[in-house]
Amino acid sequence: MPKLRIGTLLDDKPVKISIELPASVHRDLVAYAEAVARENGQRIDPGKLIAPMLARFMAADRGFAKARRTGHSPRSGGGEG
């Protein structure tokens, strides 16, 4: 199995938010948590994966990084995927 992008999770002070996920996304999140448990032996709540996944996504988004450097908001709409 290829190495997962999300590894060991850091213990950080959380900010609570509520979101609704499509059932298919939740199923994939549960499957990802199971894959992390198999790879790292670290059993975690699937919800704990959301923050590091979002952080990794934003860190890899060149348009967002450029907007942050220049102090502008990223354009709304399609954007880069």
N, C-alpha and C positions, 0 to 999 in steps of 0.2 A: 504494500500500500504506500502511495506517495506521502511525504511529510505534510502534515496539516499546517495551514497558515496560522491558526490560532494555537498557541502552545499553553504553557502554564499561565494561569490568570493571577494577576497581582491583586492583593487585598487593598482596596482603595475606598475612601469614604464615598458612599453612593449618594446620588440624587434620585429620588423616586419619581418615576413618570409612569403613566399608563398608556398602553397602545393596544390596538387590535391588529392581529395578524391574520392573513388568509390561512385557512386550515393547511394548505399545501406547504406554506412557509413554516408553520409550526412543526409539521411532520419532518421537514428537512432539518430544522433546528434540533429536534429530538434525535434524529439520526446522526447529526454532527456531534452532539454531546456523547452519544454512544461510541462514536469513532475516537473522540478524545480520550474516553475512558479506556478503550482498547489500546491506544497508542501510548498514553502517558500513565495509565493506571490511576488517573485522577478523575474520580466520578464527580460530575458537577451538574447543577441545575441548568437545563437548557437556556433559561432566561439570562443566566450569567454570561452567556456567549454574545449576547446582543451588543453590549458596549464595546468589547474588543473588536468585534466584526465591523461595527460602524467606524471605530477609530482607524482601523486598518484601511477601510474603504476611503475615508476622508484623506488619510495620509497619502494614498496612492492617486488621488484625483488631482491632476496637474492644474486644471482650471481653478479649482478651489485654492490650491496652494498659491497660485499666482495672485488670485484675488486677495488673499490674506496678506501677502507681501506688499501689495499696492494699496491696501486699505479700502478696497472696493468690495461690494457684495457681488458674489457670482451671479451671472445672468440667470434669470428664471427660464424655465422651459426645458427642452430636451437635454441639453448639456452633453457631456461626454460620458460614455459608459464604460 
